[in-house]
Amino acid sequence: MNRIIKSIALAAIAAGLFGGPSHASRAAADACAAKLPANSQMIYAATVADVAPGVDLQDVVRSRTRSLVIGGKLSRGEAQAAAEAAGACLKQVL
């Protein structure tokens, strides 16, 4: 019985440490994004909810940026630099 309780306690601790995104990391990423130019902030805002461990960040940023360009919210010429800047902050979420 005592062994089972220890196993459950260890599992709960592990879930707390590794089970979800860190709020501190998100806070740091949000603070980073607040310093970005407007176009980069737009990409960050469109992407941040989809960032999670195991997700290909480059693919997600590319997809969201492409959608913003197609939607007329971002020019094609500004997209790459803005996406790279947003990506630097988005990495902090992971």
N, C-alpha and C positions, 0 to 999 in steps of 0.2 A: 504494500500500500504506500509506504513512504517513498519507494522508488518511483511509483507512478506519479505521485505529487511532484517529485523533483523533475521528472520528465516534462510534465505539464508546465511547470514554472520555467524551465529552460526554453521550452517552445514559445511561451508567451514573451519572454525576454528577447528571443531571436526575432519574433514577429515585430516587436516594437523597434528593434534596431534596424531590421532589413526589410520590413514588410511594406513600406510605402515611401513616397517621396519625402524628402526632408524639408520641413518648413523653413529652416535656416537657409538652405540652398535656394529655395524659391525667393526668399526675402532678399538674398544677395543678388540674385538674377534680376529681380524687380528694381532694386536700387541701381544696378548697372544699366538697365534699360531706360531708367528715368533720365540718364545723362546722354542718351543717344539722340541723333537728329530725328526729326518727325517721321521720315520714311522708314527708318530702322525701327522706331517705336511701333509703327503700324505693323511691320512684319513680325516683330516680337509678340505683339498682342494677338495677332492672328495665329500664331504658332504655339505659344507657351502651353496651352491646354493639352496639346498632343505630345508633349515631350515627356518621355518616361524611359526608365532603364530598358534596354533592348531595342528601342526604336532607333532607326537610322536617322539621326538628326539632320544630316545633309539632305536626305530625301524629303523629309517633312518641310524643311525650310524652302527647298526648291519648289515643292508643290504649292505651298501657301503663297510664295512670292509670285509664282506664275499666275495663280488665281487673281492676285491683286493687279498684276499687269493686264491680264485679259479683261478684268473688270474696270479698267481705266483709272484705278486709284493710284497707280504707280507707273512711272515711265520705264520703258525697257532700258534706257540708258542709265538710269539710276538704280536699277534693281540689284545688280550684282554687289556693288559697294554697300548698299543698304542691307542686303541679306547677310553679307559677311560680318558687318558690325552687329546685327541682331544675333547672329549665330554665336558670336563670342560671349554674349550675355546668356543665351539659351543653354550653353554648355554648363553653366553654373547650376542649372536646375538638376542635372544628373548628378 
